[in-house]
Amino acid sequence: MDRQQCHTCEMLKEYYALKFNQFVLAGRYNSTSHPGQGAEEEELISLKDEALEALTALMRHAKVCYGLEDVENEVKGAAA
């Protein structure tokens, strides 16, 4: 499959953008409306973790989709 048309890449990009935007909006809301409340801080941490997990999934897929995983392994093998 042509990597520029990879449906999985596009879906993971959209999912990451969604999770990142949720995190940013929650951070803005908490900083202006309710600074220092425990429940909101826990929710913010949870949203941050979800965004990082989405980014990790995107990067993991992109390594395979773009063929970077093989290049990385070759570079590590040559350096050893």
C-alpha positions as CSV (number, residue, x, y, z in Angstrom):
1,M,0.0,0.0,0.0
2,D,1.3,3.5,-0.8
3,R,2.3,5.1,2.5
4,Q,0.8,8.4,1.4
5,Q,-2.6,6.8,1.2
6,C,-2.4,4.6,4.3
7,H,-5.8,4.7,6.0
8,T,-4.3,3.6,9.3
9,C,-1.8,6.5,9.4
10,E,-4.6,9.0,8.6
11,M,-6.9,7.5,11.3
12,L,-4.1,7.5,13.9
13,K,-3.3,11.1,13.1
14,E,-6.9,12.1,13.5
15,Y,-7.2,10.2,16.8
16,Y,-4.0,11.8,18.2
17,A,-5.2,15.3,17.1
18,L,-8.5,14.6,18.9
19,K,-6.8,13.4,22.1
20,F,-4.3,16.3,22.1
21,N,-7.0,18.9,21.6
22,Q,-9.0,17.4,24.5
23,F,-6.0,17.7,26.7
24,V,-5.2,21.3,25.6
25,L,-8.8,22.4,26.1
26,A,-9.1,20.8,29.5
27,G,-5.8,22.4,30.5
28,R,-7.0,25.8,29.4
29,Y,-10.3,25.3,31.2
30,N,-8.7,24.2,34.5
31,S,-6.1,27.0,34.4
32,T,-8.7,29.8,34.0
33,S,-11.7,28.4,35.9
34,H,-10.7,26.1,38.7
35,P,-7.0,26.2,39.5
36,G,-5.8,23.6,41.9
37,Q,-8.7,21.2,42.2
38,G,-7.7,17.6,42.6
39,A,-10.4,15.9,40.4
40,E,-9.7,18.2,37.5
41,E,-6.0,17.6,37.8
42,E,-6.5,13.8,37.7
43,E,-8.6,14.2,34.6
44,L,-6.0,16.3,33.0
45,I,-3.3,13.7,33.8
46,S,-5.6,11.0,32.3
47,L,-6.1,13.1,29.1
48,K,-2.4,13.7,28.8
49,D,-1.7,10.0,29.1
50,E,-4.4,9.2,26.4
51,A,-2.8,11.8,24.1
52,L,0.7,10.3,24.7
53,E,-0.7,6.7,24.0
54,A,-2.2,7.9,20.8
55,L,1.0,9.5,19.7
56,T,2.9,6.4,20.6
57,A,0.6,4.3,18.5
58,L,0.9,6.7,15.6
59,M,4.7,6.7,15.8
60,R,4.9,2.9,16.1
61,H,2.7,2.5,13.0
62,A,4.6,5.1,11.1
63,K,7.9,3.3,11.7
64,V,6.5,0.2,10.1
65,C,4.5,2.0,7.4
66,Y,7.4,4.2,6.3
67,G,10.0,1.5,6.6
68,L,11.9,3.2,9.4
69,E,12.0,0.2,11.6
70,D,14.2,-1.7,9.2
71,V,16.5,1.3,8.8
72,E,16.8,1.7,12.5
73,N,17.8,-1.9,13.0
74,E,20.4,-1.7,10.2
75,V,21.9,1.4,11.8
76,K,22.0,-0.2,15.2
77,G,23.6,-3.4,13.6
78,A,26.2,-1.3,11.8
79,A,27.1,0.6,15.0
80,A,27.7,-2.6,17.0
